[in-house]
Amino acid sequence: MNQLNSLLRGLAAVCLMCVLNGCSSRESNRVPPNVILIVMDTVRADHLGCYGYTRPTSPNIDALAGTATLFERGIASSPWSLPSHTSLFTGKDPFQHGAHRMAAKPFRSTSRAHTEMNVTKNPLHWRHGTLAQVFRKEGYTTAAIVANDGYLSPKWQLDRGFEIYDAQLADADVINMRVLTWLETKRAAPFFLFINYMDAHKPYNTTPHEGLLPDSVDQATDLPDKLLKYAQSGGGEVSEDLQQRVIDQYDTGIANLDKHLGALMQ
């Protein structure tokens, strides 16, 4: 159990962790709690009410934060999914666990004036253990139900230690159906369940969310790419209209995710 405690202390605060069947410290050695680890892919803290955002994107997350520990200085180990999740599961930095981009062999682009790099992406190195493996060693049933089927697919080796590893792109309502179906089979404790949602990752879940926006949300799926093109090319001032339409889509994605998180918590 010492190894499990060390890993839990080392986790970065980039997620929701819900401990079920709660027990006092005196009971904790006798009754292991069920643990659900939830990652909301690409959700910004400054677009959540519990961090001061004025739009009602996250009432269910806010309610949880009101009775939980809220980290105000949580910093991810990386700005993208593969190394961040790997750090979450290993307690190690990307340069230690190796699951990140590696540059090799510079080449001269025919279409640009500057030198670019061929880039490869590495999976988790076999010598590093994971949180799920430690839970298994402690007698837990382990399962992962994730929407990020790109950088959380089994080929990146993050499925180590999970008895069930279901990686399929879907909105939160479908992810919840898979989660609840699995939970129906797991009445006896203890279990460790990892859930990943992608509703706030482009293309955003722009299903209209009542009470969020004064007008209907733009359904064009290319808006984030248009904004990215401006940012990358230095193509001048980005119109406020484009910025706002992308923000409206993003906030709608968060609000839809929050709705289904509320359903999951209930």
DRENDO-881595 format. One record per residue (C-alpha): z, y, x. Coordinates in pm, 1 decimal, always signed. Each point is the difference from the previous one (the first is absolute). Layout:
ROPA         w         v         u
ROPA         Z         Y         X
...
END
This chain:
ROPA         w         v         u
ROPA      +0.0      +0.0      +0.0
ROPA     +50.3    +234.2    +297.9
ROPA    -374.9      -0.4     +70.8
ROPA     -71.1     +84.1    -364.6
ROPA    +250.6    +286.3      +4.2
ROPA    -152.8    +140.3    +320.8
ROPA    -350.4      -2.9    -148.3
ROPA    +115.7    +166.1    -320.7
ROPA    +173.1    +276.3    +195.8
ROPA    -320.4     +57.2    +196.1
ROPA    -229.6     +45.8    -299.5
ROPA    -165.6    +341.8     -35.6
ROPA     +69.4    +182.7    -327.5
ROPA    -357.5      -4.7    -133.2
ROPA     +63.5    -214.6    -307.7
ROPA    +226.1     -80.3    -290.6
ROPA    +244.7    -282.5     +59.3
ROPA    +172.5    -138.4    -307.1
ROPA    +286.0    -244.2     +49.9
ROPA     +62.4    -199.3    -314.9
ROPA    +301.4    -203.6    -108.8
ROPA    +210.6    +254.3    +186.7
ROPA    +334.1    -106.7    +138.4
ROPA    +289.1    +156.8    +185.9
ROPA     +32.5     -26.8    +375.5
ROPA    +276.0    -259.1     -52.7
ROPA    -242.3    -215.8    -200.8
ROPA    -308.7     +55.6    +214.3
ROPA     +69.2    -297.6    +226.4
ROPA     +23.6    -231.1    -303.2
ROPA    -280.7    +125.3    -226.9
ROPA    -321.6    +101.2    +180.9
ROPA    -178.6    +272.9    -198.3
ROPA    -358.7     -18.4    -116.7
ROPA    -205.6    +262.4    +183.2
ROPA    -314.7    +176.5    -123.0
ROPA    -185.2    +218.5    +249.8
ROPA    -251.4    +239.6    -159.5
ROPA    -259.2    +199.4    +196.1
ROPA    -198.3    +269.9    -180.4
ROPA    -310.0     +32.0    +217.2
ROPA     -88.4    +363.0     +97.3
ROPA    +258.9    +166.4    -226.1
ROPA    +107.1    +335.0    +145.2
ROPA    +365.4     +99.6     -25.5
ROPA     -97.2    +357.1     -89.7
ROPA    -173.6    -122.1    -317.7
ROPA    +315.2    -163.4    -140.2
ROPA    +252.9    +179.8    -217.3
ROPA    +296.9    -131.3    +198.1
ROPA    -139.3    +188.7    +301.9
ROPA     -53.6    +325.1    -191.0
ROPA    -348.6     -35.4    -151.8
ROPA     -22.6    +192.1    -327.5
ROPA    -263.9    -213.2    -174.1
ROPA    +155.4    -292.7    -193.8
ROPA    -170.6    -271.1    +207.1
ROPA    +301.2    -224.9     +58.1
ROPA    +275.9      -6.9    -266.3
ROPA     +82.4    -367.4     +59.1
ROPA      +9.9     +33.6    +379.1
ROPA    +210.2    +314.2     -42.1
ROPA    +246.8    -183.5    -223.4
ROPA     +33.7    -276.4    +259.1
ROPA     +44.1    +256.4    +278.7
ROPA    +278.2    +162.0    -200.4
ROPA    +212.4    -314.3     +26.9
ROPA    -120.2    -124.8    +339.4
ROPA     -13.8    +107.8    +362.9
ROPA    -274.1    +261.2     +44.6
ROPA    -129.3     +41.0    +354.2
ROPA    -105.5    +356.8     +73.0
ROPA    -133.7     -60.0    +350.6
ROPA    -182.3    -331.7     -32.7
ROPA    -283.3     -14.7    +251.2
ROPA    -269.7    -267.1      +3.2
ROPA     -81.0    -162.8    +333.4
ROPA    -372.5     +60.0     -55.7
ROPA    -233.9    +194.8    -232.2
ROPA    -180.1    -312.0    -125.5
ROPA     +80.8    -326.4    -172.4
ROPA     -24.5    -281.8    +254.6
ROPA    +235.0    +127.5    +273.3
ROPA    +238.6    +159.8    -252.4
ROPA     +48.2    -320.2    -198.3
ROPA     +24.9    -205.3    +318.1
ROPA    +275.2    +229.6    +128.9
ROPA    +173.2     -34.9    -336.2
ROPA      +1.4    -380.1     +30.6
ROPA     +82.3     -24.7    +371.6
ROPA    +219.9    +301.6     +74.8
ROPA    -229.3     +79.1    +295.6
ROPA    -226.4    +291.5     +85.9
ROPA    -380.0     -51.0      -6.7
ROPA     -25.2      -5.5    +380.9
ROPA    +245.9    -291.9      -5.8
ROPA    -134.9    -215.1    -284.0
ROPA    -368.1     +65.6     +82.9
ROPA    -134.8     +22.2    -356.2
ROPA    -201.3    +319.0     +31.2
ROPA    -331.0    +139.6    +117.7
ROPA    -100.3     -62.4    +360.4
ROPA    -269.5    +213.3    +163.8
ROPA    -248.4    -167.7    +234.4
ROPA    -326.6     +82.5    +180.5
ROPA     -93.5    +364.6     -56.7
ROPA    -352.4     +54.6    -123.6
ROPA    -220.9    +304.2     -48.5
ROPA     -91.6     +61.7    -360.7
ROPA    -367.1     +70.9     -65.8
ROPA     +86.5    +229.9    -288.3
ROPA    +289.7    +195.8    +149.0
ROPA     +50.8    +192.2    +316.8
ROPA    +336.9    -148.2     +88.2
ROPA    +103.1    -342.8    +125.2
ROPA    +143.5    -241.0    -256.2
ROPA    +184.0    -329.0     +40.5
ROPA     -62.2    -345.5    -132.1
ROPA    +315.8     -90.3    -189.2
ROPA    +147.1    -340.8     -72.9
ROPA    +303.3     -77.7    -215.6
ROPA    +256.1    -258.4    +102.3
ROPA    +223.0    -216.8    -221.9
ROPA    +371.7     -52.1     +54.8
ROPA     +53.0    -187.7    +325.6
ROPA    +127.7    -355.4     -49.1
ROPA    +310.7     +52.0    +214.0
ROPA    +155.6    +252.0    -244.7
ROPA    +209.3    -130.4    -289.4
ROPA      +2.3    +161.2    -344.8
ROPA    +258.8     +91.5    -260.2
ROPA    -136.5    -266.7    -235.5
ROPA     +47.8    -266.9    +266.6
ROPA    +361.5    +103.0     +43.1
ROPA     +57.9     -14.9    -377.7
ROPA    -154.2    -349.7      -6.1
ROPA    +232.5    -106.4    +281.7
ROPA    +294.0    +124.3    -208.1
ROPA    -106.6    -217.2    -293.9
ROPA    -187.1    +258.2    -208.0
ROPA    -309.1     -65.3    -209.8
ROPA    -262.0    +251.3    +116.3
ROPA    -304.6    +147.0    -172.2
ROPA    -237.3    +296.8     +42.3
ROPA    -218.9    +148.7    -273.3
ROPA    -209.5    +280.0    +146.7
ROPA    -288.1    +222.2    -112.3
ROPA    -113.1    +103.3    +349.9
ROPA    -236.8    -288.0     +64.3
ROPA    -148.6    +181.9    +299.3
ROPA    +273.2     +57.0    +257.5
ROPA    +248.8    -235.6    -163.7
ROPA    -231.8    -298.9     -19.3
ROPA    +120.4    -321.7    +167.5
ROPA    -240.4     +49.5    +290.8
ROPA    +236.6    +264.2    +142.1
ROPA    +279.1    -261.8     +17.5
ROPA    +244.6    +191.3    -220.1
ROPA     +26.6    -302.4    -228.4
ROPA    +224.8    -182.2    +247.0
ROPA    +314.9    -124.0    -168.6
ROPA    -130.3     +38.9    -356.0
ROPA     -26.6    -314.2    -211.0
ROPA    -222.8    +189.2    -245.4
ROPA    -229.1    +277.5    +127.3
ROPA    -223.6    +146.7    -272.6
ROPA    -222.1    +284.5    +129.8
ROPA    -244.2    +127.8    -264.5
ROPA    -104.0    +358.4     -70.4
ROPA    +121.0    +105.0    -346.1
ROPA    +173.1    +281.6    -185.4
ROPA    +375.5      -4.1     -52.6
ROPA     -11.8    -155.2    -346.2
ROPA    -179.0    -307.6    +136.6
ROPA    +230.5     -17.3    +303.0
ROPA    +296.4      +6.4    -240.1
ROPA    -145.0    -289.9    -200.1
ROPA     -21.5    -207.0    +318.3
ROPA    +351.3    +100.5    +103.2
ROPA    +154.1     -82.6    -337.0
ROPA    -184.6    -331.4     -16.1
ROPA    +146.6     -92.4    +338.5
ROPA    +349.4    +119.7     -95.7
ROPA      -6.3    -220.9    -309.2
ROPA      -1.5    -301.4    +232.9
ROPA    +285.8    +127.9    +218.3
ROPA    +316.9      +0.2    -205.0
ROPA    +221.6    -118.3    +284.8
ROPA     +93.2    +233.1    +285.7
ROPA     -63.4     +84.1    +269.8
ROPA    -354.6    +133.1     +38.9
ROPA    -181.4    +263.6    +205.5
ROPA    -297.7    +159.8    -177.0
ROPA    -237.8    +253.8    +157.5
ROPA    -214.5    +211.1    -235.7
ROPA    -273.7    +242.9    +106.8
ROPA    -174.9    +246.2    -235.5
ROPA    -324.8    +193.3     +62.5
ROPA     -34.9    +231.8    -302.9
ROPA     +40.9    +312.5    +216.2
ROPA    -251.3    -122.4    +260.1
ROPA    -360.6    +105.9     -49.9
ROPA    -175.3     -77.3    -224.4
ROPA    +300.5    +124.8    -197.2
ROPA    +117.7    -151.8    -326.9
ROPA    -121.4    +286.1    -220.9
ROPA     +86.6    -156.9    -334.1
ROPA    +100.8    +306.9    -208.3
ROPA    +378.1     +42.8      +5.8
ROPA    +145.3    +180.6    -299.0
ROPA    +211.5    +306.4     +75.5
ROPA    -105.7     +37.1    +363.8
ROPA    -300.5    +236.2      -0.6
ROPA     -98.4    +282.9    -236.3
ROPA    -360.4    -127.6      -1.8
ROPA    -166.8    -338.6     +44.3
ROPA     -20.0    -134.7    +354.9
ROPA    -340.1      -4.4    +172.6
ROPA    -124.6    -360.9     +18.2
ROPA    -246.2     +53.4    +288.2
ROPA     +88.9    -254.8    +270.8
ROPA    -169.4    +192.8    +283.6
ROPA    +226.6    +306.7      -8.1
ROPA    +237.5    -113.7    +279.5
ROPA    -298.5     -78.7    +224.6
ROPA    -146.6    +344.5     -64.8
ROPA    +329.5    +156.8    +102.5
ROPA     +19.2    -224.8    +307.7
ROPA    -353.1     +99.6    +102.2
ROPA     +99.5    +366.8      +4.5
ROPA    +312.9     -75.0    +202.4
ROPA    -177.7    -213.2    +260.2
ROPA    -308.6    +215.6     +46.0
ROPA    +171.0    +336.8      +8.9
ROPA    -250.4    +102.3    -264.2
ROPA    +177.0    +316.8    -102.5
ROPA    +252.7     +85.4    -267.6
ROPA     +61.8    -274.0    -255.9
ROPA     -21.0    +128.3    -356.0
ROPA    +329.3     +19.3    -187.3
ROPA    -169.3    -172.5    -292.4
ROPA     -83.5    -309.7    +208.0
ROPA    +348.7      -6.9    +149.1
ROPA    +161.6     +18.2    -342.2
ROPA    -222.3    -269.8    -151.6
ROPA     +95.1    -238.2    +283.2
ROPA    +368.6     +87.6     -37.4
ROPA     -24.3     -64.3    -375.3
ROPA    -150.1    -343.8     +66.9
ROPA    +266.2     -79.2    +260.5
ROPA    +287.9    +110.4    -222.7
ROPA    -141.4    -208.2    -284.2
ROPA      -3.0    -303.5    +228.6
ROPA    +366.4     +55.0     +86.0
ROPA     +93.8     +54.3    -365.3
ROPA    -172.4    -323.0    -102.5
ROPA    +177.5    -186.5    +279.0
ROPA    +334.6    +150.4    -101.8
ROPA     -55.3    -109.6    -359.6
ROPA     -41.6    -361.9    +103.7
ROPA    +285.7     +18.3    +250.0
ROPA    +215.3    +100.8    -295.3
ROPA    -121.6    -303.6    -192.8
ROPA     +75.2    -224.3    +297.6
ROPA    +351.9    +139.0     +36.8
ROPA     +69.8     -58.3    -369.7
END
